[in-house]
Amino acid sequence: MNADGSAQTRVTNNKEDDFRGSWSPDGTQIVFISLRDGNAEIYRMNTDDSEQVNLTNSGGQDVGPAWQPTFRASP
C-alpha cells in the first residue's frame, strides 16, 4: 500500500475478520487479530501471506498485538 492509502493488497484470505495489523520492525512479518477461531486471537504471518501462526489460544479476547524493540546486550 502506498502512503496515501492507494494500491492496497489483501494479505489474508478467510471468511472471518482479520484486523489491527502491526508490521515487524524489519518489515518481513505482520501480527494481527483474527476472529477465525470464534474469538479474537493473535496471529503472526509473513508479508507474502505465508506461515500464518496462531500465537494465542484462550477463551478470552486477545487484542493489541505489537512488536517490541530488539534488546541487544552491551559487549
Secondary structure, DSSP 8 states (H G I E B T S, - for coil): --TTS-S-------SS-EEEEEE-TTSSEEEEEE-TTSS-EEEEEETTS---EE----SS---------------
